[in-house]
Amino acid sequence: MENHTYNAHVLLLEGLNVTHQSSYPAFIILLVIYIFTMVANISLAVVICMERSLHQPMYILLCNMSFNDALSITTFIPRALSDIFKASAERYITYVECAIQAFCGHMFATTGHTILMIMAFDRYMAICNPLRYATIMNNKMLVKLCVFAWGVAFLFVAVLIGLSVRLSRCRSNVFNPFCDNASLFKLSCESVFINDIYGLFFTALLFIASILSFIIVFLHRYPQWSNHRKVASIIFPLVAPCLNPIIYGLQSKEIYRVLKNMFQSKIMSLRL
């Protein structure tokens, strides 16, 4: 009875499938990427919050993206780092932890897309309707758009994960570097037709502009491509949070000017 309860609530997570010789380089690379991503995103968010000249719709949305990216990469990298030196047979995770990780991973990935949509809308209004831009993109509208970005992601992902956790489980192995929705419903022996339909609808609705996000979903349907899927599932969540502060932050002349002034004033104060 105790063994049945244990197996029902504890899963075996595959984690990063690296050799013992590669575990140290992989750990260092992931740690460096994680630290860089966290420092870059948090620093950008702090600069935007502290500098009054950056309290504009575009930069507030960028602050949301930086905060979301920091949360997104924290969803799975610390867990991957803690498991990388463990034997593959000892990488246990509770079902609740797995479901939470899957929810957070999909939630922050979806929020990243909705924020990008709103940023595109903001730039469209600024370019195509500059005379009415300040009137339309006021503080009230900005709050509504931010709530929409996070709220829509929460709602859609809650349904997505809810459809998977309702299923009974007959397996306890997660063949993936981390838990996601497909990992959850693959633990069941029941029909997952509804999960497939909703998952594809959800992906087509929110990720139509991102071909890369289709790739992982479809690779889950083809077991013979499982190694490609595992590589993709690690690379894609790492790339966006790492590059977003550089692409959207440092290319902004206003943010570059603020950072330059901050460093110059810091150097002057040290010289004094």
Buried (B, 14 or more C-beta within 10 A) or exposed (E): EEEEEEEEEBBBBBBBEEEEEEBEEBBEEBBEBBEEBBEBBBBBBEBBBEBEEBEBBBBBBBBBBBBBBBBBBBBBBEBBBEBBEEEEEEBBBEBEBBBBBBBBBBBBBBBBBBBBBBBEBBEEBBEEEEEEBEEEBEEEBBEEBBEBBBEBBBEBBEEBBEBBBEBEBEEBEBBBBBBBBBBBBBBBEEEBEEBBEBBBEBBEEBBEEBEEBBBBBEBBEEEEBEEEBBEBBBEBBBEBBBEBBEEBBEEBEBBEEBBEEEEEEEEEEEEE
